[in-house]
Amino acid sequence: MAKTRKPKRQYNSTRRQAQAGETRRQVIEAARQLFIEYGYAGATIDAIAQEAGVASETIFATFGSKRAILADVINTAVSGDQPVPVLEQPGPQAVRQQTEPKQALQLFATDISDRLERVAPVFAVMRAAAQTEPDIAELLKNQLGIRLRNISTLAERLAAQKALRKELNVEQAADIIWAVTSPEVFSMLTIDRGWIRERYVQWLSDTLVRLLLP
């Protein structure tokens, strides 16, 4: 009598994917800490690997370069590690759905302050590295462009509601929002001047209302 062959067990990649995702998160967090403490040049791949508890070869296989690690650190800080684009996240969606311009700006100030708290320290690292690293300068340029495009959606929304001051067009309004919500201004007020987060949010909300609305 012929023996019944057992079906081959299908390879389940779910656990491996989860492990890879956890390794990636560990590397990003380790890199973030070391970038902030030692700067871009001072945070070597070997140091990041040691801090993350993985082999240097694993980092190269996962990211390919230190520039790619910094890009992921920035993107994670901006998105908060949420698996959807920034504009599709609950905070920006709440801003978009708010029909009262003043309330929309208040919601925006609250949401972006959370992001700036995460982004500002690593953004400073990127800006400093861009002075001597052409590939980081290009990364900085790309990140600034993405930030302006995202912020422009708020200016466009206010314009569509006919809520902007009559002397402002969309581009001018976007530039105002982009400048006032810069990581540099956030750092100056919360670090150099010691403002608590709630004071910054209130200042930002009041400032945007005064500068943008009639």
N, CA, C and O of each residue as an XYZ file, in Angstrom:
856
protein
N       0.851     -1.199      0.000
C       0.000      0.000      0.000
C       0.885      1.246      0.000
O       1.796      1.379      0.816
N       0.599      2.139     -0.919
C       1.433      3.333     -1.047
C       1.220      4.259      0.140
O       0.100      4.455      0.612
N       2.316      4.814      0.601
C       2.232      5.747      1.713
C       1.676      7.097      1.232
O       2.005      7.585      0.151
N       0.846      7.657      2.060
C       0.300      8.970      1.745
C       1.333     10.039      2.054
O       1.823     10.139      3.179
N       1.657     10.831      1.050
C       2.654     11.885      1.257
C       2.025     13.078      1.958
O       0.963     13.564      1.568
N       2.688     13.529      2.978
C       2.197     14.706      3.688
C       2.428     15.955      2.839
O       3.502     16.120      2.260
N       1.442     16.821      2.761
C       1.644     18.049      1.982
C       2.748     18.894      2.613
O       2.872     18.986      3.834
N       3.539     19.502      1.746
C       4.604     20.362      2.251
C       4.009     21.580      2.957
O       3.076     22.225      2.478
N       4.587     21.854      4.097
C       4.108     23.001      4.861
C       4.509     24.290      4.156
O       5.683     24.521      3.868
N       3.515     25.119      3.887
C       3.800     26.368      3.209
C       4.587     27.294      4.128
O       4.328     27.369      5.329
N       5.546     27.992      3.545
C       6.376     28.897      4.323
C       5.559     30.115      4.740
O       4.971     30.801      3.904
N       5.532     30.366      6.014
C       4.783     31.498      6.552
C       5.768     32.625      6.846
O       6.599     32.522      7.749
N       5.663     33.698      6.073
C       6.625     34.795      6.211
C       6.179     35.855      7.210
O       6.899     36.826      7.445
N       4.999     35.679      7.801
C       4.470     36.717      8.678
C       5.403     37.012      9.845
O       5.675     38.171     10.158
N       5.889     35.955     10.485
C       6.765     36.147     11.646
C       8.073     36.804     11.229
O       8.588     37.684     11.919
N       8.599     36.366     10.095
C       9.862     36.953      9.629
C       9.687     38.419      9.280
O      10.563     39.232      9.571
N       8.578     38.764      8.664
C       8.310     40.160      8.333
C       8.185     41.007      9.593
O       8.654     42.144      9.645
N       7.535     40.423     10.621
C       7.401     41.148     11.890
C       8.760     41.382     12.525
O       9.029     42.456     13.062
N       9.614     40.369     12.459
C      10.957     40.513     13.019
C      11.761     41.561     12.260
O      12.491     42.351     12.857
N      11.619     41.560     10.939
C      12.327     42.550     10.124
C      11.834     43.958     10.436
O      12.621     44.903     10.502
N      10.520     44.087     10.626
C       9.966     45.393     10.967
C      10.457     45.881     12.317
O      10.736     47.067     12.487
N      10.563     44.972     13.276
C      11.048     45.341     14.603
C      12.520     45.727     14.547
O      12.940     46.676     15.209
N      13.303     44.996     13.761
C      14.720     45.345     13.589
C      14.854     46.733     12.982
O      15.685     47.532     13.413
N      14.039     47.010     11.991
C      14.078     48.325     11.343
C      13.757     49.426     12.347
O      14.425     50.460     12.367
N      12.750     49.215     13.172
C      12.382     50.213     14.181
C      13.510     50.425     15.184
O      13.790     51.555     15.585
N      14.156     49.331     15.586
C      15.256     49.433     16.544
C      16.412     50.249     15.961
O      17.008     51.078     16.648
N      16.717     50.004     14.701
C      17.810     50.738     14.050
C      17.463     52.217     13.926
O      18.302     53.076     14.194
N      16.233     52.517     13.522
C      15.817     53.912     13.374
C      15.885     54.647     14.704
O      16.353     55.784     14.761
N      15.421     54.007     15.775
C      15.461     54.652     17.089
C      16.893     54.825     17.567
O      17.240     55.870     18.118
N      17.725     53.816     17.364
C      19.134     53.928     17.757
C      19.819     55.041     16.971
O      20.569     55.835     17.539
N      19.563     55.097     15.670
C      20.168     56.130     14.833
C      19.696     57.514     15.255
O      20.493     58.451     15.307
N      18.420     57.650     15.554
C      17.891     58.947     15.991
C      18.639     59.442     17.221
O      19.052     60.600     17.279
N      18.810     58.570     18.195
C      19.497     58.955     19.426
C      20.947     59.352     19.160
O      21.430     60.354     19.688
N      21.632     58.565     18.343
C      23.048     58.830     18.087
C      23.249     60.042     17.188
O      24.198     60.802     17.380
N      22.360     60.233     16.202
C      22.444     61.428     15.368
C      22.330     62.691     16.223
O      23.101     63.635     16.055
N      21.369     62.696     17.131
C      21.150     63.868     17.983
C      22.333     64.092     18.918
O      22.733     65.230     19.161
N      22.890     63.001     19.439
C      23.984     63.122     20.419
C      25.328     63.435     19.769
O      26.103     64.233     20.295
N      25.608     62.801     18.618
C      26.946     62.914     18.024
C      26.966     63.581     16.647
O      28.040     63.787     16.082
N      25.812     63.917     16.107
C      25.772     64.475     14.770
C      25.810     63.386     13.715
O      26.019     62.210     14.013
N      25.601     63.807     12.470
C      25.545     62.833     11.381
C      26.878     62.128     11.194
O      26.915     60.903     11.077
N      27.967     62.876     11.166
C      29.283     62.275     10.944
C      29.703     61.405     12.122
O      30.322     60.358     11.932
N      29.372     61.831     13.332
C      29.808     61.096     14.521
C      29.069     59.801     14.762
O      29.586     58.907     15.433
N      27.870     59.685     14.227
C      27.074     58.467     14.408
C      27.419     57.481     13.291
O      26.820     57.519     12.216
N      28.378     56.607     13.546
C      28.821     55.662     12.529
C      27.852     54.493     12.422
O      27.039     54.249     13.314
N      27.959     53.783     11.313
C      27.119     52.598     11.125
C      27.394     51.572     12.217
O      26.468     50.952     12.741
N      28.665     51.394     12.560
C      29.017     50.441     13.615
C      28.408     50.844     14.951
O      27.920     49.993     15.695
N      28.436     52.140     15.257
C      27.858     52.609     16.515
C      26.344     52.407     16.528
O      25.773     52.002     17.541
N      25.700     52.690     15.399
C      24.250     52.484     15.304
C      23.912     51.007     15.469
O      22.961     50.653     16.165
N      24.695     50.155     14.828
C      24.469     48.708     14.930
C      24.606     48.241     16.369
O      23.793     47.455     16.855
N      25.639     48.728     17.050
C      25.847     48.329     18.439
C      24.690     48.806     19.323
O      24.204     48.059     20.172
N      24.260     50.037     19.120
C      23.160     50.584     19.915
C      21.858     49.817     19.654
O      21.059     49.605     20.566
N      21.659     49.408     18.406
C      20.424     48.694     18.044
C      20.504     47.208     18.350
O      19.487     46.514     18.333
N      21.709     46.713     18.631
C      21.869     45.293     18.933
C      21.795     44.409     17.705
O      21.306     43.282     17.779
N      22.277     44.910     16.571
C      22.281     44.131     15.330
C      23.666     44.226     14.700
O      24.504     45.016     15.136
N      23.896     43.419     13.675
C      25.170     43.456     12.962
C      25.180     44.612     11.968
O      24.138     45.002     11.443
N      26.353     45.145     11.721
C      26.483     46.222     10.731
C      26.006     45.766      9.362
O      25.421     46.539      8.604
N      26.267     44.488      9.056
C      25.833     43.939      7.772
C      24.314     43.977      7.637
O      23.783     44.181      6.545
N      23.623     43.779      8.754
C      22.160     43.835      8.746
C      21.679     45.231      8.384
O      20.714     45.388      7.636
N      22.351     46.241      8.913
C      21.971     47.617      8.611
C      22.178     47.920      7.132
O      21.311     48.509      6.488
N      23.327     47.517      6.594
C      23.584     47.759      5.178
C      22.566     47.014      4.308
O      22.103     47.541      3.296
N      22.223     45.787      4.707
C      21.266     45.000      3.936
C      19.865     45.605      3.996
O      19.102     45.507      3.035
N      19.528     46.232      5.125
C      18.186     46.787      5.322
C      18.042     48.173      4.725
O      17.031     48.477      4.093
N      19.048     49.018      4.919
C      18.946     50.425      4.523
C      19.826     50.790      3.329
O      19.443     51.621      2.505
N      20.981     50.182      3.235
C      21.865     50.452      2.118
C      22.900     51.532      2.369
O      24.019     51.437      1.866
N      22.551     52.565      3.142
C      23.476     53.665      3.399
C      23.032     54.427      4.635
O      21.895     54.297      5.088
N      23.955     55.230      5.177
C      23.616     56.060      6.339
C      22.643     57.165      5.938
O      21.792     57.561      6.734
N      22.765     57.666      4.704
C      21.821     58.662      4.239
C      20.398     58.121      4.278
O      19.472     58.825      4.681
N      20.224     56.874      3.859
C      18.901     56.260      3.865
C      18.369     56.112      5.289
O      17.169     56.238      5.532
N      19.275     55.842      6.222
C      18.855     55.754      7.622
C      18.335     57.108      8.093
O      17.271     57.189      8.707
N      19.091     58.178      7.803
C      18.660     59.517      8.207
C      17.326     59.873      7.573
O      16.467     60.465      8.228
N      17.143     59.523      6.317
C      15.865     59.788      5.642
C      14.725     59.080      6.358
O      13.652     59.657      6.536
N      14.944     57.844      6.767
C      13.902     57.095      7.477
C      13.657     57.665      8.868
O      12.525     57.670      9.350
N      14.720     58.146      9.513
C      14.563     58.780     10.825
C      13.679     60.020     10.695
O      12.779     60.236     11.506
N      13.941     60.826      9.675
C      13.135     62.027      9.440
C      11.690     61.655      9.123
O      10.758     62.220      9.696
N      11.510     60.712      8.217
C      10.150     60.320      7.813
C       9.357     59.755      8.986
O       8.163     60.022      9.125
N      10.026     58.974      9.827
C       9.359     58.414     11.003
C       8.974     59.510     11.985
O       7.904     59.457     12.592
N       9.847     60.504     12.143
C       9.540     61.619     13.034
C       8.337     62.406     12.520
O       7.474     62.810     13.300
N       8.282     62.618     11.225
C       7.165     63.370     10.639
C       5.853     62.603     10.763
O       4.828     63.165     11.148
N       5.896     61.329     10.436
C       4.655     60.535     10.384
C       4.252     59.966     11.729
O       3.109     59.548     11.908
N       5.187     59.945     12.687
C       4.861     59.322     13.962
C       4.762     57.818     13.855
O       4.093     57.180     14.668
N       5.421     57.244     12.859
C       5.425     55.804     12.622
C       4.044     55.275     12.243
O       3.778     54.081     12.386
N       3.164     56.153     11.760
C       1.866     55.702     11.275
C       2.010     55.232      9.827
O       2.767     55.821      9.055
N       1.290     54.179      9.463
C       1.491     53.569      8.138
C       0.752     54.254      6.993
O       0.549     53.647      5.942
N       0.354     55.487      7.176
C      -0.359     56.212      6.114
C       0.322     57.563      5.911
O       0.961     58.066      6.835
N       0.202     58.167      4.720
C       0.784     59.492      4.480
C       0.266     60.524      5.479
O      -0.832     60.389      6.017
N       1.065     61.542      5.714
C       0.745     62.549      6.727
C      -0.642     63.149      6.521
O      -1.419     63.254      7.470
N      -0.956     63.541      5.292
C      -2.226     64.222      5.045
C      -3.436     63.319      5.228
O      -4.564     63.805      5.310
N      -3.215     62.008      5.294
C      -4.319     61.066      5.497
C      -4.464     60.656      6.953
O      -5.336     59.851      7.282
N      -3.635     61.188      7.821
C      -3.693     60.852      9.232
C      -4.802     61.634      9.930
O      -5.261     62.646      9.400
N      -5.245     61.187     11.111
C      -6.394     61.813     11.780
C      -6.245     63.306     12.027
O      -7.205     64.055     11.844
N      -5.047     63.763     12.445
C      -4.869     65.188     12.728
C      -5.115     66.068     11.520
O      -5.980     66.942     11.577
N      -4.383     65.872     10.416
C      -4.631     66.675      9.217
C      -6.035     66.509      8.655
O      -6.597     67.456      8.103
N      -6.602     65.327      8.787
C      -7.976     65.121      8.308
C      -8.965     65.940      9.121
O      -9.926     66.482      8.577
N      -8.728     66.028     10.432
C      -9.610     66.840     11.282
C      -9.516     68.313     10.900
O     -10.520     69.026     10.902
N      -8.302     68.769     10.572
C      -8.115     70.146     10.132
C      -8.882     70.382      8.837
O      -9.563     71.397      8.691
N      -8.775     69.459      7.911
C      -9.430     69.607      6.612
C     -10.958     69.612      6.738
O     -11.641     70.300      5.979
N     -11.483     68.860      7.676
C     -12.934     68.740      7.815
C     -13.551     69.885      8.618
O     -14.769     70.057      8.621
N     -12.712     70.663      9.297
C     -13.214     71.783     10.100
C     -13.615     72.940      9.185
O     -12.810     73.414      8.383
N     -14.845     73.383      9.309
C     -15.357     74.438      8.427
C     -15.101     75.841      8.971
O     -15.192     76.816      8.224
N     -14.787     75.956     10.248
C     -14.495     77.253     10.849
C     -12.992     77.507     10.776
O     -12.225     76.804     11.432
N     -12.551     78.498      9.992
C     -11.112     78.721      9.777
C     -10.303     78.871     11.061
O      -9.219     78.298     11.174
N     -10.807     79.623     12.021
C     -10.059     79.814     13.262
C      -9.873     78.498     13.998
O      -8.793     78.220     14.517
N     -10.920     77.689     14.044
C     -10.828     76.391     14.694
C      -9.872     75.471     13.931
O      -9.134     74.691     14.533
N      -9.894     75.570     12.598
C      -8.991     74.757     11.782
C      -7.532     75.086     12.096
O      -6.696     74.187     12.193
N      -7.230     76.373     12.255
C      -5.858     76.775     12.569
C      -5.457     76.320     13.967
O      -4.296     75.977     14.194
N      -6.384     76.311     14.888
C      -6.082     75.821     16.230
C      -5.780     74.321     16.210
O      -4.847     73.863     16.870
N      -6.570     73.562     15.452
C      -6.311     72.125     15.319
C      -4.970     71.881     14.637
O      -4.212     70.993     15.027
N      -4.691     72.686     13.609
C      -3.425     72.557     12.894
C      -2.246     72.820     13.824
O      -1.256     72.090     13.791
N      -2.346     73.857     14.652
C      -1.264     74.193     15.580
C      -0.997     73.048     16.554
O       0.155     72.747     16.865
N      -2.046     72.423     17.027
C      -1.882     71.301     17.951
C      -1.219     70.114     17.266
O      -0.302     69.503     17.815
N      -1.688     69.794     16.064
C      -1.153     68.636     15.349
C       0.305     68.832     14.962
O       1.128     67.938     15.163
N       0.629     69.992     14.410
C       1.993     70.182     13.919
C       2.987     70.332     15.066
O       4.168     70.032     14.895
N       2.536     70.785     16.219
C       3.456     70.894     17.356
C       3.927     69.515     17.794
O       5.078     69.356     18.199
N       3.045     68.508     17.716
C       3.446     67.136     18.021
C       4.538     66.677     17.063
O       5.519     66.062     17.480
N       4.365     66.976     15.794
C       5.356     66.561     14.783
C       6.677     67.323     14.967
O       7.756     66.737     14.867
N       6.584     68.620     15.233
C       7.795     69.413     15.400
C       8.601     68.965     16.610
O       9.830     69.027     16.598
N       7.925     68.522     17.633
C       8.623     68.024     18.817
C       9.499     66.827     18.469
O      10.583     66.653     19.025
N       9.015     66.002     17.538
C       9.802     64.837     17.102
C      10.824     65.219     16.039
O      11.935     64.691     16.023
N      10.449     66.131     15.158
C      11.270     66.421     13.981
C      12.425     67.365     14.283
O      13.530     67.164     13.781
N      12.189     68.387     15.089
C      13.164     69.470     15.258
C      14.583     68.998     15.587
O      15.529     69.499     14.979
N      14.777     68.059     16.518
C      16.154     67.657     16.843
C      16.884     67.000     15.670
O      18.060     67.284     15.441
N      16.199     66.122     14.923
C      16.867     65.454     13.805
C      16.950     66.363     12.581
O      17.827     66.190     11.735
N      16.046     67.322     12.487
C      16.127     68.288     11.392
C      17.378     69.142     11.554
O      18.034     69.481     10.570
N      17.705     69.487     12.792
C      18.922     70.260     13.051
C      20.151     69.468     12.637
O      21.108     70.031     12.104
N      20.127     68.160     12.880
C      21.229     67.284     12.463
C      21.361     67.302     10.944
O      22.464     67.423     10.411
N      20.243     67.182     10.260
C      20.255     67.156      8.802
C      20.744     68.482      8.233
O      21.525     68.492      7.281
N      20.302     69.589      8.793
C      20.727     70.892      8.282
C      22.226     71.096      8.494
O      22.901     71.645      7.623
N      22.748     70.667      9.627
C      24.181     70.807      9.887
C      24.989     69.937      8.927
O      26.002     70.379      8.385
N      24.541     68.707      8.720
C      25.259     67.792      7.828
C      25.217     68.271      6.379
O      26.144     68.022      5.608
N      24.146     68.952      6.021
C      23.994     69.437      4.643
C      25.069     70.444      4.261
O      25.304     70.680      3.076
N      25.725     71.041      5.256
C      26.778     72.013      4.968
C      27.995     71.371      4.312
O      28.715     72.026      3.558
N      28.227     70.083      4.600
C      29.434     69.419      4.086
C      29.142     68.149      3.295
O      30.041     67.590      2.666
N      27.887     67.689      3.322
C      27.529     66.436      2.659
C      26.529     66.725      1.533
O      25.359     66.983      1.813
N      26.962     66.688      0.270
C      26.049     67.007     -0.844
C      24.796     66.127     -0.880
O      23.714     66.609     -1.217
N      24.933     64.842     -0.535
C      23.755     63.977     -0.575
C      22.752     64.339      0.517
O      21.547     64.164      0.338
N      23.247     64.844      1.648
C      22.345     65.290      2.714
C      21.732     66.642      2.345
O      20.588     66.923      2.700
N      22.480     67.467      1.643
C      21.924     68.734      1.154
C      20.742     68.468      0.228
O      19.736     69.174      0.275
N      20.872     67.447     -0.610
C      19.774     67.075     -1.503
C      18.593     66.525     -0.714
O      17.438     66.810     -1.031
N      18.889     65.736      0.317
C      17.834     65.218      1.188
C      17.105     66.365      1.879
O      15.877     66.357      1.965
N      17.849     67.344      2.370
C      17.249     68.505      3.018
C      16.325     69.250      2.052
O      15.206     69.617      2.410
N      16.800     69.468      0.838
C      15.993     70.154     -0.169
C      14.689     69.402     -0.428
O      13.624     70.010     -0.535
N      14.779     68.094     -0.526
C      13.582     67.280     -0.763
C      12.599     67.377      0.407
O      11.392     67.510      0.206
N      13.129     67.309      1.618
C      12.274     67.365      2.803
C      11.585     68.723      2.926
O      10.413     68.798      3.293
N      12.310     69.785      2.622
C      11.707     71.116      2.672
C      10.598     71.255      1.631
O       9.571     71.885      1.882
N      10.820     70.660      0.463
C       9.794     70.693     -0.575
C       8.549     69.933     -0.180
O       7.431     70.390     -0.420
N       8.738     68.769      0.429
C       7.593     67.977      0.884
C       6.815     68.733      1.950
O       5.585     68.746      1.935
N       7.531     69.361      2.874
C       6.869     70.104      3.947
C       6.052     71.262      3.380
O       4.932     71.515      3.824
N       6.618     71.964      2.395
C       5.891     73.080      1.789
C       4.638     72.589      1.059
O       3.582     73.216      1.143
N       4.756     71.477      0.350
C       3.582     70.945     -0.367
C       2.480     70.542      0.607
O       1.303     70.804      0.361
N       2.858     69.910      1.701
C       1.855     69.515      2.690
C       1.184     70.727      3.315
O      -0.036     70.761      3.476
N       1.994     71.727      3.666
C       1.461     72.929      4.297
C       0.590     73.724      3.324
O      -0.373     74.374      3.730
N       0.933     73.665      2.053
C       0.154     74.406      1.054
C      -1.294     73.948      1.002
O      -2.169     74.718      0.605
N      -1.560     72.710      1.394
C      -2.944     72.232      1.376
C      -3.807     73.012      2.359
O      -4.997     73.212      2.116
N      -3.214     73.456      3.470
C      -3.966     74.278      4.419
C      -4.262     75.645      3.822
O      -5.376     76.154      3.949
N      -3.261     76.245      3.167
C      -3.476     77.539      2.523
C      -4.539     77.430      1.442
O      -5.383     78.315      1.301
N      -4.498     76.349      0.685
C      -5.496     76.137     -0.370
C      -6.890     75.979      0.219
O      -7.872     76.470     -0.337
N      -6.964     75.293      1.342
C      -8.252     75.099      2.004
C      -8.823     76.428      2.486
O     -10.010     76.700      2.307
N      -7.985     77.246      3.090
C      -8.440     78.561      3.560
C      -8.869     79.440      2.393
O      -9.853     80.172      2.490
N      -8.127     79.365      1.287
C      -8.489     80.146      0.109
C      -9.831     79.685     -0.453
O     -10.655     80.510     -0.849
N     -10.053     78.383     -0.490
C     -11.309     77.844     -0.998
C     -12.492     78.288     -0.141
O     -13.608     78.431     -0.640
N     -12.241     78.504      1.153
C     -13.287     78.978      2.057
C     -13.407     80.508      2.033
O     -14.231     81.090      2.739
N     -12.559     81.150      1.200
C     -12.509     82.618      1.140
C     -12.226     83.208      2.521
O     -12.799     84.223      2.918
N     -11.322     82.533      3.241
C     -11.013     82.924      4.614
C      -9.705     83.687      4.741
O      -9.414     84.221      5.811
N      -8.904     83.755      3.672
C      -7.627     84.452      3.744
C      -7.814     85.969      3.714
O      -8.796     86.481      3.175
N      -6.849     86.673      4.305
C      -6.836     88.129      4.161
C      -6.825     88.475      2.679
O      -6.225     87.752      1.884
N      -7.468     89.551      2.298
C      -7.657     89.854      0.884
C      -6.348     90.122      0.150
O      -6.280     89.968     -1.069
N      -5.301     90.524      0.888
C      -4.023     90.809      0.234
C      -3.138     89.568      0.079
O      -2.030     89.665     -0.450
N      -3.611     88.408      0.531
C      -2.822     87.186      0.459
C      -3.349     86.242     -0.616
O      -4.558     86.049     -0.746
N      -2.431     85.653     -1.389
C      -2.813     84.541     -2.255
C      -2.342     83.242     -1.609
O      -1.757     83.264     -0.526
N      -2.592     82.123     -2.259
C      -2.267     80.822     -1.680
C      -0.767     80.682     -1.430
O      -0.349     80.211     -0.372
N       0.033     81.094     -2.405
C       1.478     80.945     -2.258
C       2.011     81.763     -1.092
O       2.854     81.287     -0.332
N       1.524     82.990     -0.945
C       1.974     83.839      0.152
C       1.541     83.268      1.498
O       2.310     83.282      2.460
N       0.311     82.767      1.564
C      -0.177     82.169      2.809
C       0.628     80.929      3.169
O       0.973     80.718      4.332
N       0.925     80.115      2.169
C       1.720     78.907      2.418
C       3.107     79.266      2.934
O       3.620     78.607      3.839
N       3.718     80.298      2.372
C       5.039     80.727      2.830
C       4.996     81.178      4.284
O       5.917     80.896      5.050
N       3.942     81.871      4.665
C       3.798     82.327      6.050
C       3.704     81.119      6.989
O       4.405     81.049      7.998
N       2.836     80.181      6.645
C       2.670     78.996      7.496
C       3.974     78.209      7.562
O       4.378     77.751      8.631
N       4.621     78.055      6.427
C       5.869     77.295      6.320
C       6.950     77.894      7.204
O       7.680     77.166      7.877
N       7.056     79.216      7.205
C       8.086     79.887      7.993
C       7.783     79.846      9.494
O       8.655     79.533     10.305
N       6.551     80.162      9.847
C       6.188     80.239     11.268
C       6.267     78.865     11.933
O       6.594     78.763     13.115
N       5.969     77.816     11.177
C       5.989     76.460     11.745
C       7.309     75.741     11.479
O       7.357     74.512     11.524
N       8.365     76.474     11.208
C       9.653     75.838     10.926
C      10.210     75.165     12.176
O       9.952     75.628     13.287
N      10.973     74.078     12.015
C      11.630     73.445     13.163
C      12.559     74.403     13.893
O      12.730     74.302     15.108
N      13.166     75.343     13.146
C      14.079     76.292     13.776
C      13.343     77.196     14.763
O      13.813     77.400     15.882
N      12.190     77.741     14.356
C      11.410     78.601     15.256
C      10.925     77.794     16.455
O      10.959     78.274     17.588
N      10.478     76.579     16.207
C      10.027     75.712     17.308
C      11.148     75.526     18.320
O      10.924     75.640     19.526
N      12.354     75.241     17.835
C      13.486     75.009     18.739
C      13.871     76.277     19.496
O      14.174     76.222     20.687
N      13.860     77.412     18.810
C      14.211     78.665     19.478
C      13.269     78.962     20.642
O      13.703     79.408     21.704
N      11.982     78.712     20.436
C      11.014     79.044     21.474
C      10.950     77.998     22.583
O      10.856     78.346     23.760
N      11.001     76.728     22.216
C      10.841     75.679     23.234
C      12.151     75.299     23.920
O      12.142     74.837     25.061
N      13.273     75.490     23.233
C      14.567     75.146     23.835
C      15.277     76.400     24.323
O      15.589     76.524     25.507
N      15.532     77.336     23.397
C      16.274     78.539     23.775
C      15.499     79.407     24.762
O      16.086     79.968     25.687
N      14.190     79.519     24.573
C      13.373     80.347     25.465
C      12.640     79.537     26.531
O      12.059     80.107     27.455
N      12.666     78.227     26.409
C      12.109     77.371     27.451
C      10.596     77.318     27.513
O      10.030     76.993     28.556
N       9.928     77.635     26.400
C       8.466     77.571     26.399
C       7.998     76.124     26.559
O       8.598     75.203     26.005
N       6.934     75.939     27.312
C       6.307     74.624     27.360
C       5.452     74.455     26.105
O       5.124     75.427     25.423
N       5.104     73.217     25.818
C       4.398     72.913     24.570
C       3.087     73.693     24.458
O       2.758     74.206     23.389
N       2.341     73.781     25.562
C       1.040     74.446     25.528
C       1.185     75.920     25.163
O       0.342     76.470     24.455
N       2.243     76.557     25.640
C       2.451     77.965     25.299
C       2.783     78.110     23.821
O       2.311     79.036     23.162
N       3.599     77.190     23.297
C       3.934     77.252     21.876
C       2.682     77.065     21.019
O       2.472     77.806     20.059
N       1.856     76.085     21.358
C       0.640     75.826     20.579
C      -0.262     77.051     20.571
O      -0.795     77.421     19.525
N      -0.437     77.683     21.727
C      -1.299     78.862     21.791
C      -0.714     80.016     20.989
O      -1.437     80.723     20.287
N       0.615     80.204     21.098
C       1.266     81.262     20.316
C       1.123     81.007     18.825
O       0.809     81.920     18.062
N       1.351     79.777     18.412
C       1.274     79.451     16.993
C      -0.139     79.660     16.466
O      -0.332     80.235     15.395
N      -1.115     79.197     17.216
C      -2.505     79.364     16.793
C      -2.862     80.844     16.666
O      -3.427     81.263     15.656
N      -2.534     81.632     17.685
C      -2.841     83.071     17.669
C      -2.119     83.780     16.521
O      -2.692     84.638     15.849
N      -0.857     83.411     16.309
C      -0.059     84.049     15.255
C      -0.628     83.749     13.869
O      -0.742     84.648     13.037
N      -0.982     82.502     13.623
C      -1.544     82.144     12.322
C      -2.878     82.833     12.074
O      -3.162     83.270     10.958
N      -3.691     82.928     13.112
C      -4.978     83.619     12.980
C      -4.748     85.085     12.606
O      -5.407     85.602     11.704
N      -3.825     85.752     13.286
C      -3.573     87.178     13.042
C      -2.965     87.414     11.647
O      -3.287     88.397     10.979
N      -2.090     86.506     11.223
C      -1.390     86.703      9.956
C      -2.208     86.297      8.728
O      -2.011     86.841      7.641
N      -3.119     85.346      8.902
C      -3.803     84.771      7.737
C      -5.251     85.220      7.584
O      -5.727     85.410      6.465
N      -5.943     85.389      8.685
C      -7.380     85.657      8.589
C      -7.666     87.153      8.639
O      -6.873     87.915      9.192
N      -8.788     87.581      8.068
C      -9.149     89.000      8.078
C      -9.302     89.526      9.511
O      -9.604     90.704      9.706
